[in-house]
Amino acid sequence: MSSTDISPASHQFEADYAAHRRRARRVQAVSVLAFAVAFLATARMGGFFDVSEVTLPSGERVTAWRLWAGLPRLGEYLYKTLPVLRWDSLGTDLADWFWRWQTWLRLLLETILIAYMATALGVVGAFILSFPASRNLAPSRLVLNLTRRYLEIVRTVPELVWALIFVFCFGVGPLAGVLAIGLHTTGALGKLYSEANENIDMRPVEGVKASGGDWFRQIRYGVVPQVIPNVISYTLLRFEINVRASSIIGFVGAGGLGQEIRVAMSLQEYTDLSALFLIIFATVIVMDFLSEKLRHRIIGISGKGL
């Protein structure tokens, strides 16, 4: 091939590449501009740029950026939560800090049990509904749309709102918390399970169908063996999330440590807040560690080198 044949093609390639780069730069510039406008508009509506009057230690009133003026108050609040610990009376100080440890441990156990029961209920509902919510497995488009809309509704409403509804229906206590977190878990896990179902190899399903298996047998023998590792992984991850969620919904009377946090905040018992935070923090660390080890063991990952 002569150089005269290569040159026009080379020039055309360079021209096309240059045009592609110009389009890419235009798209990038427009995207950055749109992101900046959206960020500034959101910050404006959220009061990020608001100013307020503050009183200086000298008594003088000045106008300052609200965010900057509020940071010292955040530090003041956090300082109030710190207990007084002295080396010569450390045991007594720790006893005063965790003075309600027996009640807190009982409520911590209640919190974990709420998360466990809610996760179990949510897994059952999500697992059953995930198959008709999958585009490649739904028996009909009507069933697909109805199942998907239901999962969207139950996961769109926050756990706190569900907890308020169930406290109104069933009264104060762990039952409302279990139902609230379990319902939200159904919607969240149902979406994750259905997405795992949509990524399977359909050949085993078609093989079961060709051998005369009905829809339920196709799911049992063609789908479940492929998705069970993902189901286990998502379930353990959701259990970690539910432990944290069950610590919060007690704010509305749904049981667990959340009710103690509400009482401590209302009575301004700041050191109790830090003690409760440490209990929840230690619990979350332990649950994360155990669930990670269990998840890796079940799905066959040793975890070495991670």
Backbone bond lengths (Angstrom), bond angles and torsions (degrees), N, CA, C in turn:
res aa  C-N    CA-C-N  psi(-1)  N-CA   C-N-CA  omega(-1)  CA-C   N-CA-C  phi
1 M - - - 1.473 - - 1.518 109.10 -
2 S 1.294 118.19 129.48 1.459 122.93 -175.66 1.523 110.73 -78.81
3 S 1.341 114.42 164.93 1.466 119.74 -179.80 1.512 112.39 -67.78
4 T 1.363 114.77 -26.78 1.476 117.61 178.60 1.511 111.37 -68.86
5 D 1.363 117.71 -27.60 1.468 120.75 177.36 1.525 111.64 -77.73
6 I 1.341 117.05 -33.11 1.467 120.91 -177.24 1.520 111.83 -77.91
7 S 1.313 116.83 -37.04 1.461 120.79 -173.15 1.524 113.89 -59.82
8 P 1.344 119.64 -47.90 1.478 117.85 178.71 1.525 112.97 -61.61
9 A 1.328 115.84 -39.89 1.471 118.93 178.94 1.518 110.96 -64.62
10 S 1.338 115.98 -40.28 1.462 119.79 179.03 1.519 111.07 -64.74
11 H 1.311 116.34 -43.51 1.467 119.82 178.39 1.526 111.50 -63.47
12 Q 1.329 116.71 -38.20 1.465 120.08 179.49 1.527 110.70 -66.09
13 F 1.344 114.98 -40.64 1.467 119.19 177.83 1.526 111.15 -61.71
14 E 1.330 116.46 -45.22 1.455 120.54 179.51 1.524 111.30 -63.24
15 A 1.328 116.05 -39.83 1.465 119.02 178.61 1.522 111.41 -65.81
16 D 1.338 116.39 -43.01 1.473 119.58 178.56 1.523 110.78 -64.41
17 Y 1.319 116.21 -40.60 1.464 119.74 -179.68 1.527 110.48 -64.93
18 A 1.342 115.99 -42.16 1.463 119.77 178.72 1.528 111.15 -63.49
19 A 1.332 116.67 -39.75 1.464 119.96 177.95 1.527 110.84 -65.89
20 H 1.326 116.53 -39.42 1.467 120.56 177.75 1.527 110.83 -63.80
21 R 1.334 117.61 -41.41 1.449 120.97 178.87 1.526 111.25 -64.99
22 R 1.332 117.03 -39.23 1.467 119.56 178.12 1.519 110.91 -63.90
23 R 1.342 117.05 -41.45 1.470 119.78 177.63 1.525 110.66 -64.53
24 A 1.332 116.29 -41.16 1.464 119.80 179.72 1.526 111.18 -63.27
25 R 1.351 116.41 -40.51 1.466 119.32 178.52 1.524 111.73 -66.95
26 R 1.331 116.33 -38.16 1.472 119.22 177.11 1.516 110.84 -63.77
27 V 1.332 116.98 -44.36 1.466 120.53 178.39 1.522 110.77 -62.65
28 Q 1.331 116.64 -41.22 1.463 120.22 179.01 1.520 111.28 -64.20
29 A 1.345 116.32 -43.12 1.468 119.71 179.90 1.524 111.30 -64.47
30 V 1.328 116.59 -43.02 1.461 119.99 179.42 1.528 110.27 -64.99
31 S 1.332 117.15 -39.74 1.467 120.71 179.87 1.521 111.16 -64.60
32 V 1.334 116.63 -44.47 1.463 120.17 178.91 1.527 110.55 -62.91
33 L 1.329 116.25 -42.34 1.464 120.18 179.48 1.528 111.18 -64.06
34 A 1.330 116.65 -43.25 1.464 119.91 178.96 1.524 111.11 -64.20
35 F 1.341 116.76 -40.57 1.468 119.77 178.01 1.526 110.74 -63.75
36 A 1.354 116.79 -42.98 1.454 120.01 -179.40 1.525 111.36 -63.86
37 V 1.338 117.14 -42.52 1.463 120.66 179.24 1.535 110.12 -63.59
38 A 1.342 116.53 -44.45 1.461 119.92 179.46 1.528 111.19 -63.92
39 F 1.325 116.89 -39.97 1.471 120.39 178.99 1.519 111.45 -64.16
40 L 1.339 116.79 -46.70 1.456 120.38 -179.16 1.526 111.48 -65.39
41 A 1.340 116.42 -39.39 1.462 119.33 178.54 1.520 111.09 -65.29
42 T 1.331 116.63 -41.65 1.463 120.10 178.74 1.518 111.21 -65.54
43 A 1.346 116.75 -43.13 1.457 120.19 178.16 1.520 111.41 -62.80
44 R 1.336 116.39 -37.51 1.461 120.59 178.65 1.524 110.86 -64.75
45 M 1.336 116.81 -46.73 1.467 119.91 -179.90 1.526 111.34 -67.37
46 G 1.330 117.30 -30.39 1.456 120.52 -179.85 1.512 114.62 -82.12
47 G 1.318 117.41 0.74 1.450 120.19 178.43 1.510 114.13 77.96
48 F 1.339 116.68 20.99 1.453 120.52 -176.73 1.527 111.81 -66.13
49 F 1.327 117.33 -30.03 1.463 121.16 -176.94 1.529 112.28 -102.70
50 D 1.331 117.97 9.68 1.459 120.35 -178.91 1.528 110.92 -68.81
51 V 1.308 114.92 154.28 1.462 121.78 176.21 1.526 108.16 -120.57
52 S 1.306 115.82 157.02 1.459 120.92 179.06 1.521 108.73 -149.20
53 E 1.318 115.56 163.77 1.455 120.71 178.56 1.519 110.21 -88.48
54 V 1.316 116.30 134.96 1.462 122.36 179.03 1.516 108.52 -126.86
55 T 1.321 115.26 156.24 1.464 121.41 179.53 1.519 108.93 -103.82
56 L 1.318 116.85 122.61 1.459 121.90 177.65 1.522 110.33 -76.25
57 P 1.347 117.04 161.20 1.480 118.76 176.97 1.521 113.32 -54.25
58 S 1.332 116.63 -26.93 1.468 120.06 178.84 1.520 112.97 -76.91
59 G 1.332 117.48 -8.50 1.451 121.83 -177.97 1.508 113.95 96.65
60 E 1.315 116.57 -5.80 1.462 120.50 -178.92 1.524 110.56 -75.91
61 R 1.328 116.12 138.88 1.468 122.36 177.93 1.529 108.94 -96.45
62 V 1.323 116.27 124.14 1.457 121.40 -179.88 1.524 108.67 -131.09
63 T 1.322 115.02 161.30 1.452 121.98 176.79 1.529 108.81 -97.67
64 A 1.333 116.90 129.95 1.465 121.10 -176.87 1.521 109.00 -141.41
65 W 1.292 114.79 159.81 1.457 121.85 174.74 1.518 108.36 -61.38
66 R 1.345 117.32 128.64 1.457 121.35 -172.49 1.528 111.83 -59.57
67 L 1.318 117.24 -41.48 1.466 119.97 -179.45 1.517 110.74 -63.05
68 W 1.320 116.70 -44.83 1.453 120.49 -179.93 1.529 110.99 -67.47
69 A 1.333 116.71 -37.80 1.459 120.11 -179.60 1.524 112.08 -70.19
70 G 1.356 117.06 -27.35 1.457 119.35 -177.44 1.504 115.08 -85.35
71 L 1.333 118.25 -15.99 1.470 120.53 -178.84 1.533 112.57 -60.32
72 P 1.334 119.76 -42.83 1.475 118.07 176.78 1.530 113.06 -59.75
73 R 1.318 116.83 -34.74 1.472 119.11 178.63 1.528 110.76 -67.10
74 L 1.345 116.47 -35.14 1.460 119.26 175.18 1.515 110.85 -62.20
75 G 1.336 115.87 -44.56 1.461 118.94 176.84 1.519 112.28 -62.50
76 E 1.340 116.57 -38.26 1.462 120.59 178.01 1.533 111.16 -63.57
77 Y 1.347 115.91 -41.10 1.467 119.38 -179.83 1.525 110.43 -65.02
78 L 1.334 116.45 -45.67 1.461 119.68 179.74 1.533 111.45 -63.57
79 Y 1.326 116.65 -36.15 1.463 119.81 179.35 1.528 111.08 -64.06
80 K 1.345 116.30 -36.07 1.464 119.71 179.60 1.522 112.22 -65.81
81 T 1.332 117.28 -26.10 1.460 119.79 -178.91 1.523 112.48 -78.95
82 L 1.327 117.53 -12.80 1.461 120.06 -177.97 1.531 109.71 -79.58
83 P 1.317 118.19 130.30 1.461 119.91 178.71 1.529 110.92 -79.85
84 V 1.304 115.71 163.83 1.465 121.69 174.49 1.518 107.82 -89.03
85 L 1.320 116.22 112.85 1.463 122.11 -179.27 1.516 108.89 -117.91
86 R 1.336 115.91 121.54 1.462 122.27 178.33 1.521 109.16 -117.18
87 W 1.314 115.87 140.15 1.456 120.00 -175.34 1.528 112.07 -63.48
88 D 1.317 116.83 -37.82 1.459 119.28 -177.35 1.525 112.76 -74.69
89 S 1.334 117.77 -16.47 1.470 121.05 177.70 1.529 110.32 -133.08
90 L 1.346 115.82 39.72 1.457 120.14 -174.17 1.524 111.87 -63.03
91 G 1.324 117.03 -42.20 1.458 119.61 -179.34 1.515 112.17 -61.55
92 T 1.311 116.44 -44.46 1.458 120.59 179.20 1.524 111.41 -65.62
93 D 1.341 116.19 -40.75 1.464 119.92 -179.87 1.527 111.27 -65.29
94 L 1.331 116.89 -40.98 1.458 119.83 177.56 1.521 111.10 -65.94
95 A 1.336 116.19 -37.99 1.463 119.34 177.27 1.521 111.09 -64.14
96 D 1.332 116.81 -38.90 1.460 119.90 176.77 1.531 111.17 -67.65
97 W 1.334 116.69 -35.04 1.471 121.08 -179.18 1.531 111.03 -67.61
98 F 1.331 116.24 -46.10 1.464 121.14 -179.51 1.531 110.08 -104.87
99 W 1.312 115.56 48.68 1.454 120.62 -173.01 1.522 113.12 -67.23
100 R 1.309 118.33 -22.96 1.466 121.28 178.54 1.530 110.99 -109.07
101 W 1.321 118.01 35.64 1.457 121.26 -171.65 1.522 112.05 -62.87
102 Q 1.327 117.86 -34.16 1.465 119.29 -179.87 1.530 110.74 -65.83
103 T 1.321 116.47 -44.69 1.466 120.20 177.49 1.521 110.71 -65.23
104 W 1.326 116.91 -40.86 1.461 120.69 -178.71 1.527 111.64 -66.62
105 L 1.328 117.61 -38.63 1.465 119.59 178.06 1.527 110.82 -66.83
106 R 1.337 116.55 -37.39 1.466 118.92 177.00 1.528 110.61 -64.17
107 L 1.315 116.36 -43.06 1.462 119.95 178.47 1.529 111.41 -70.26
108 L 1.335 117.24 -30.62 1.463 119.84 175.04 1.522 110.65 -64.56
109 L 1.338 116.63 -43.15 1.462 120.02 175.86 1.521 110.46 -61.33
110 E 1.319 116.67 -40.59 1.464 120.69 176.82 1.523 110.94 -62.18
111 T 1.333 116.48 -40.06 1.465 120.95 178.36 1.518 111.23 -61.42
112 I 1.338 116.80 -46.01 1.467 120.80 -179.59 1.526 110.83 -65.38
113 L 1.324 117.13 -40.19 1.457 120.17 179.54 1.527 111.82 -67.67
114 I 1.335 116.38 -36.01 1.467 119.50 174.50 1.528 109.91 -60.42
115 A 1.334 116.07 -46.82 1.466 120.01 179.66 1.522 111.25 -62.95
116 Y 1.329 117.26 -40.19 1.470 121.02 -179.20 1.525 111.26 -65.50
117 M 1.339 116.31 -49.08 1.458 120.34 -178.89 1.522 111.21 -64.94
118 A 1.329 116.40 -40.92 1.465 119.95 179.58 1.522 110.91 -65.75
119 T 1.325 116.90 -39.30 1.459 120.14 178.36 1.523 110.61 -65.03
120 A 1.331 116.83 -41.90 1.469 120.10 179.47 1.527 111.02 -61.50
121 L 1.331 117.06 -46.17 1.465 119.92 178.57 1.527 111.26 -64.56
122 G 1.337 116.19 -42.21 1.456 119.58 -179.76 1.514 112.74 -65.14
123 V 1.327 117.37 -37.91 1.463 120.77 -179.88 1.523 110.52 -65.04
124 V 1.312 116.75 -43.43 1.469 119.83 179.88 1.529 110.15 -60.93
125 G 1.334 116.54 -49.14 1.461 119.33 -179.61 1.513 112.56 -64.67
126 A 1.330 117.00 -43.05 1.465 120.54 -178.66 1.520 111.40 -66.91
127 F 1.321 117.36 -40.44 1.468 120.56 -178.26 1.526 110.72 -64.36
128 I 1.322 115.91 -43.21 1.468 119.36 -179.04 1.528 110.82 -67.16
129 L 1.341 116.54 -42.78 1.471 120.37 -175.14 1.527 113.33 -81.29
130 S 1.325 117.42 -15.12 1.466 119.02 -176.64 1.518 112.50 -67.42
131 F 1.340 118.36 -29.57 1.462 120.26 -176.99 1.534 112.00 -73.78
132 P 1.338 119.53 -48.48 1.481 117.46 174.24 1.523 113.02 -69.51
133 A 1.363 118.36 -13.09 1.457 121.04 177.56 1.522 112.50 -90.10
134 S 1.328 118.02 1.41 1.464 122.08 179.32 1.524 109.61 -96.22
135 R 1.313 116.27 133.88 1.467 120.45 -176.43 1.521 112.28 -63.15
136 N 1.317 117.49 -33.06 1.466 120.04 -177.33 1.516 113.37 -87.89
137 L 1.343 117.45 -3.51 1.464 120.12 -176.39 1.521 113.84 -125.45
138 A 1.323 118.46 -14.86 1.466 121.08 -176.14 1.527 110.45 -62.01
139 P 1.336 116.97 134.91 1.470 119.18 -179.98 1.522 113.58 -67.35
140 S 1.340 117.39 -24.46 1.467 120.77 177.65 1.519 108.95 -157.32
141 R 1.330 116.65 161.01 1.456 120.92 -179.99 1.528 111.51 -66.77
142 L 1.322 117.69 -32.73 1.457 120.70 177.70 1.527 110.59 -63.24
143 V 1.329 116.35 -47.60 1.470 120.35 178.59 1.521 110.39 -61.93
144 L 1.340 117.03 -40.77 1.458 121.39 178.65 1.520 111.08 -59.12
145 N 1.325 117.50 -49.63 1.464 121.32 -177.19 1.519 112.03 -66.88
146 L 1.332 117.37 -42.10 1.459 119.82 179.55 1.526 111.51 -63.84
147 T 1.329 116.88 -43.69 1.459 120.29 -178.83 1.519 111.07 -66.36
148 R 1.319 116.24 -43.02 1.468 119.38 -179.58 1.519 111.96 -65.39
149 R 1.334 117.37 -40.71 1.465 119.51 179.23 1.530 110.33 -64.51
150 Y 1.321 117.01 -39.41 1.468 119.59 178.76 1.525 110.80 -62.74
151 L 1.330 117.44 -46.15 1.463 120.68 179.30 1.524 111.12 -63.20
152 E 1.319 117.21 -36.68 1.459 120.30 178.09 1.522 111.41 -65.65
153 I 1.327 116.95 -40.80 1.464 120.51 -178.24 1.525 110.52 -65.24
154 V 1.330 117.77 -48.22 1.464 119.91 -173.15 1.526 112.21 -71.63
155 R 1.334 118.32 -23.70 1.465 118.39 177.15 1.525 112.48 -93.94
156 T 1.326 117.71 -14.92 1.462 120.27 177.26 1.520 110.81 -74.25
157 V 1.316 117.59 -38.93 1.464 121.58 179.49 1.534 108.50 -74.08
158 P 1.339 119.46 124.65 1.470 121.32 -178.73 1.524 112.21 -64.09
159 E 1.339 114.87 158.59 1.469 119.48 179.94 1.522 112.14 -59.56
160 L 1.343 116.63 -36.98 1.460 119.30 -179.18 1.525 111.82 -62.80
161 V 1.328 116.56 -38.10 1.464 119.61 178.90 1.520 110.59 -68.23
162 W 1.342 116.41 -44.51 1.468 119.12 175.53 1.530 110.48 -59.71
163 A 1.343 116.88 -40.29 1.459 119.82 179.53 1.524 111.32 -62.46
164 L 1.336 117.84 -41.48 1.467 120.56 177.11 1.524 110.85 -60.51
165 I 1.332 116.20 -42.02 1.464 120.38 -179.73 1.520 110.28 -63.85
166 F 1.337 117.46 -45.67 1.463 120.53 -176.24 1.524 111.87 -75.08
167 V 1.336 117.89 -28.83 1.469 119.10 172.54 1.520 110.15 -64.48
168 F 1.331 116.89 -39.65 1.460 120.66 176.24 1.534 110.78 -63.40
169 C 1.336 117.25 -38.20 1.467 120.88 -176.95 1.525 112.76 -79.17
170 F 1.334 116.88 -44.95 1.468 120.62 -170.43 1.514 114.04 -114.95
171 G 1.324 117.72 0.18 1.450 120.43 178.67 1.522 112.21 87.67
172 V 1.336 114.38 174.19 1.454 121.31 -178.43 1.533 109.44 -71.27
173 G 1.336 115.88 139.92 1.454 119.53 177.00 1.514 112.79 145.72
174 P 1.338 116.52 175.90 1.467 120.77 -176.37 1.525 113.86 -64.26
175 L 1.343 118.59 -26.01 1.463 120.05 -178.31 1.525 111.16 -57.37
176 A 1.325 115.96 -43.67 1.465 119.44 178.92 1.521 111.07 -62.35
177 G 1.321 117.34 -39.03 1.459 120.65 178.50 1.507 112.77 -66.30
178 V 1.324 116.53 -42.52 1.468 120.33 179.09 1.518 110.60 -61.54
179 L 1.326 117.36 -46.54 1.459 120.77 -178.66 1.531 111.47 -66.33
180 A 1.336 116.87 -39.94 1.466 120.22 -178.30 1.524 111.09 -65.30
181 I 1.319 117.01 -50.66 1.469 120.14 -178.80 1.518 110.38 -70.15
182 G 1.339 117.69 -37.38 1.456 120.13 179.19 1.511 112.72 -63.15
183 L 1.326 116.75 -40.01 1.470 119.98 179.73 1.525 110.99 -67.29
184 H 1.328 116.05 -43.93 1.468 119.08 178.03 1.527 110.95 -65.50
185 T 1.325 116.93 -37.19 1.468 120.81 177.94 1.519 111.11 -63.15
186 T 1.329 117.38 -38.13 1.462 120.71 177.19 1.513 111.01 -57.17
187 G 1.333 117.35 -46.56 1.455 120.24 -179.58 1.512 113.41 -67.03
188 A 1.344 116.50 -42.19 1.462 119.91 -177.70 1.527 111.69 -69.55
189 L 1.334 116.64 -47.79 1.464 119.20 -179.62 1.523 111.66 -71.54
190 G 1.336 116.92 -31.42 1.464 119.20 178.04 1.520 111.56 -58.90
191 K 1.332 116.74 -39.42 1.472 120.29 177.96 1.525 110.46 -67.00
192 L 1.328 116.98 -45.69 1.470 120.08 -178.78 1.528 111.39 -64.69
193 Y 1.333 116.41 -43.74 1.465 119.40 179.01 1.527 111.11 -62.73
194 S 1.341 117.26 -42.79 1.464 119.94 -178.38 1.525 111.29 -65.16
195 E 1.332 117.12 -36.26 1.458 119.39 176.75 1.524 111.05 -66.36
196 A 1.331 117.21 -36.99 1.461 119.57 175.13 1.526 110.49 -65.00
197 N 1.336 117.23 -38.10 1.462 120.82 178.07 1.527 111.66 -62.98
198 E 1.321 116.39 -36.92 1.465 119.91 -177.20 1.526 113.23 -73.41
199 N 1.327 117.07 -12.47 1.465 121.03 -179.51 1.524 113.30 -102.14
200 I 1.319 118.07 11.23 1.457 120.67 -177.21 1.530 110.35 -80.17
201 D 1.323 114.86 166.08 1.461 122.30 171.44 1.532 107.80 -81.66
202 M 1.320 117.06 119.49 1.459 121.15 -173.89 1.534 113.24 -79.79
203 R 1.320 118.19 -7.69 1.458 119.16 -177.73 1.532 113.48 -62.79
204 P 1.340 120.04 -42.21 1.473 118.49 174.87 1.526 112.94 -60.70
205 V 1.330 116.47 -37.96 1.470 120.17 178.35 1.520 110.19 -63.53
206 E 1.325 116.22 -45.23 1.462 120.16 179.25 1.520 111.41 -64.83
207 G 1.342 117.09 -33.36 1.465 119.86 177.21 1.519 111.98 -65.51
208 V 1.341 116.71 -43.01 1.467 120.29 177.41 1.522 110.40 -64.43
209 K 1.330 116.26 -40.49 1.462 120.36 179.10 1.526 111.37 -65.20
210 A 1.346 117.06 -40.40 1.461 120.39 -179.91 1.519 112.32 -67.27
211 S 1.325 116.56 -26.49 1.467 119.65 179.52 1.524 112.59 -85.81
212 G 1.330 116.94 4.05 1.460 121.13 176.46 1.514 115.23 100.36
213 G 1.330 118.47 7.12 1.453 120.88 -179.08 1.519 112.15 -74.13
214 D 1.330 116.56 139.67 1.463 120.11 177.83 1.519 110.35 -77.85
215 W 1.347 115.69 -175.84 1.468 119.91 -174.84 1.525 111.49 -61.43
216 F 1.311 118.00 -40.85 1.459 120.99 -178.67 1.520 111.43 -66.28
217 R 1.313 118.06 -38.47 1.464 119.99 177.07 1.528 111.55 -70.14
218 Q 1.324 116.90 -32.51 1.462 119.61 175.54 1.529 110.30 -62.45
219 I 1.322 115.01 -40.92 1.465 118.96 178.66 1.528 110.05 -68.35
220 R 1.321 116.54 -45.16 1.471 121.04 -175.06 1.526 112.17 -64.00
221 Y 1.328 117.19 -45.90 1.458 119.82 -172.34 1.529 113.42 -102.35
222 G 1.330 118.00 -19.38 1.451 119.47 -177.38 1.517 114.80 -104.14
223 V 1.344 116.86 -24.91 1.462 119.89 -174.10 1.519 112.01 -109.95
224 V 1.328 117.47 -51.47 1.458 121.68 -172.79 1.526 112.59 -55.88
225 P 1.338 120.83 -45.72 1.478 118.52 179.46 1.524 113.75 -59.82
226 Q 1.324 117.45 -26.44 1.459 119.73 -178.93 1.527 112.69 -81.78
227 V 1.327 117.66 -33.24 1.468 120.29 -172.27 1.515 113.34 -99.38
228 I 1.327 118.97 -8.07 1.461 119.94 -173.29 1.521 113.04 -60.51
229 P 1.360 121.44 -36.81 1.475 118.22 175.73 1.526 112.69 -61.50
230 N 1.337 117.62 -42.03 1.461 120.17 177.72 1.519 111.47 -65.53
231 V 1.321 116.86 -38.17 1.465 121.00 179.12 1.528 110.09 -60.92
232 I 1.319 116.71 -44.80 1.469 120.55 -179.74 1.522 110.47 -64.99
233 S 1.327 116.92 -43.72 1.464 120.54 -179.10 1.521 111.11 -62.93
234 Y 1.335 117.09 -47.37 1.466 120.37 179.52 1.525 111.34 -63.99
235 T 1.323 116.97 -36.65 1.465 120.68 -178.43 1.522 111.35 -65.44
236 L 1.319 117.34 -45.76 1.462 120.02 179.86 1.525 111.17 -66.16
237 L 1.327 116.50 -37.83 1.459 119.22 176.45 1.521 110.89 -63.05
238 R 1.322 116.32 -41.68 1.461 119.85 179.98 1.525 111.37 -67.31
239 F 1.324 117.70 -32.62 1.462 120.15 177.73 1.527 110.33 -63.21
240 E 1.346 117.54 -39.71 1.455 120.38 175.53 1.529 110.49 -59.76
241 I 1.327 116.42 -44.49 1.462 120.58 179.86 1.525 110.77 -63.48
242 N 1.322 116.94 -39.93 1.462 120.70 -177.48 1.517 112.46 -68.60
243 V 1.340 117.53 -30.22 1.464 119.64 175.72 1.522 109.49 -61.73
244 R 1.324 116.93 -42.78 1.465 120.05 177.86 1.526 111.03 -68.50
245 A 1.334 116.45 -40.85 1.464 119.60 -179.10 1.530 111.33 -64.60
246 S 1.333 116.82 -38.69 1.466 119.55 -178.96 1.523 112.07 -68.81
247 S 1.343 117.15 -17.10 1.460 120.10 175.49 1.521 111.98 -79.14
248 I 1.317 116.83 -15.97 1.459 120.92 -175.47 1.525 112.19 -100.25
249 I 1.331 117.33 -38.26 1.463 119.03 -172.59 1.519 112.82 -67.29
250 G 1.357 117.31 -12.15 1.453 118.85 173.59 1.515 112.82 -62.57
251 F 1.326 117.18 -16.55 1.468 121.37 175.97 1.517 111.44 -56.49
252 V 1.320 117.51 -31.43 1.462 120.52 -177.71 1.526 111.39 -105.44
253 G 1.336 116.01 16.25 1.452 119.63 175.56 1.499 115.57 89.02
254 A 1.353 117.21 22.16 1.461 120.37 -177.48 1.521 112.62 -98.84
255 G 1.323 117.86 24.85 1.452 121.52 174.21 1.515 113.35 85.31
256 G 1.345 115.34 170.23 1.447 121.26 176.74 1.520 113.42 86.69
257 L 1.330 114.77 -172.13 1.459 121.03 -177.48 1.517 113.37 -68.79
258 G 1.312 116.85 -17.80 1.459 119.38 -178.84 1.514 113.31 -57.92
259 Q 1.328 117.31 -33.43 1.457 119.30 -179.28 1.523 111.05 -68.71
260 E 1.343 116.80 -32.89 1.460 119.82 176.19 1.530 110.81 -69.31
261 I 1.331 116.62 -36.87 1.462 119.85 176.87 1.522 110.14 -63.18
262 R 1.327 116.39 -41.72 1.469 120.01 178.56 1.519 111.22 -62.82
263 V 1.332 116.94 -44.32 1.466 120.47 179.71 1.524 110.47 -63.62
264 A 1.344 116.92 -43.81 1.462 120.24 -179.20 1.522 111.17 -63.11
265 M 1.324 117.56 -38.96 1.462 120.07 179.13 1.522 111.26 -69.75
266 S 1.325 116.94 -40.69 1.468 119.61 -178.51 1.524 111.38 -68.26
267 L 1.339 118.11 -34.02 1.466 122.17 179.02 1.521 112.69 -91.52
268 Q 1.339 116.53 1.28 1.461 122.32 179.86 1.527 111.71 57.85
269 E 1.315 115.73 39.60 1.465 121.26 174.25 1.530 107.29 -89.48
270 Y 1.324 115.49 82.25 1.456 120.46 -169.58 1.525 112.64 -67.21
271 T 1.323 118.02 -37.45 1.464 119.18 -179.73 1.524 111.67 -68.84
272 D 1.321 117.02 -28.48 1.465 119.55 174.24 1.529 110.68 -64.38
273 L 1.331 116.55 -35.59 1.462 120.17 178.21 1.518 111.31 -62.19
274 S 1.330 117.10 -44.23 1.465 119.12 179.63 1.521 111.38 -66.73
275 A 1.337 117.32 -36.68 1.466 119.78 177.34 1.524 111.30 -64.99
276 L 1.321 116.77 -42.92 1.462 120.64 178.11 1.522 111.12 -65.74
277 F 1.338 116.55 -37.70 1.460 119.39 177.69 1.525 110.88 -62.76
278 L 1.327 117.32 -42.63 1.459 119.95 179.77 1.527 111.33 -64.50
279 I 1.327 117.18 -37.82 1.465 120.41 178.22 1.515 110.34 -64.12
280 I 1.326 116.73 -46.70 1.468 120.23 179.17 1.520 110.91 -65.43
281 F 1.333 116.79 -41.10 1.457 121.25 -179.50 1.529 111.18 -62.34
282 A 1.325 116.80 -45.21 1.467 119.88 178.46 1.522 111.13 -65.09
283 T 1.320 116.80 -38.66 1.467 120.00 178.82 1.520 111.42 -63.95
284 V 1.332 116.78 -43.63 1.469 120.55 -179.82 1.526 110.66 -63.93
285 I 1.337 117.21 -39.97 1.464 120.24 178.80 1.520 110.49 -61.72
286 V 1.331 116.39 -46.47 1.473 120.14 -179.71 1.520 110.89 -63.84
287 M 1.340 117.30 -44.05 1.456 120.47 -179.71 1.521 111.33 -64.62
288 D 1.321 116.99 -40.45 1.467 120.38 177.93 1.522 110.79 -62.06
289 F 1.325 116.23 -44.02 1.462 120.63 -178.68 1.527 111.27 -64.65
290 L 1.344 116.60 -47.97 1.461 120.08 -178.02 1.522 111.90 -66.35
291 S 1.328 116.89 -43.00 1.466 119.42 -179.05 1.524 111.29 -67.39
292 E 1.330 117.10 -35.09 1.462 119.56 177.72 1.523 110.89 -65.60
293 K 1.344 116.45 -44.84 1.457 119.56 178.63 1.521 111.17 -63.25
294 L 1.326 116.41 -42.16 1.461 120.12 179.96 1.518 111.02 -66.41
295 R 1.334 116.28 -41.13 1.462 120.03 179.56 1.528 111.30 -63.37
296 H 1.311 116.79 -44.12 1.466 120.17 178.76 1.529 111.69 -65.72
297 R 1.315 116.12 -36.96 1.456 119.00 179.99 1.518 111.62 -68.19
298 I 1.330 116.03 -39.01 1.473 119.50 -177.54 1.512 111.41 -70.45
299 I 1.321 116.80 -43.99 1.466 119.36 -176.05 1.519 112.13 -88.16
300 G 1.331 117.17 6.57 1.455 120.27 171.38 1.505 115.54 82.83
301 I 1.348 117.31 24.29 1.452 120.43 178.48 1.531 107.74 -107.61
302 S 1.286 116.01 124.31 1.455 119.67 -176.23 1.521 112.21 -73.26
303 G 1.334 116.53 -26.75 1.456 120.18 -178.74 1.502 113.28 87.70
304 K 1.332 119.18 -6.80 1.456 121.63 179.82 1.525 110.33 -70.01
305 G 1.289 114.92 133.80 1.446 119.66 178.59 1.506 114.52 83.99
306 L 1.354 116.69 -1.09 1.472 118.70 179.61 1.514 110.11 -80.67
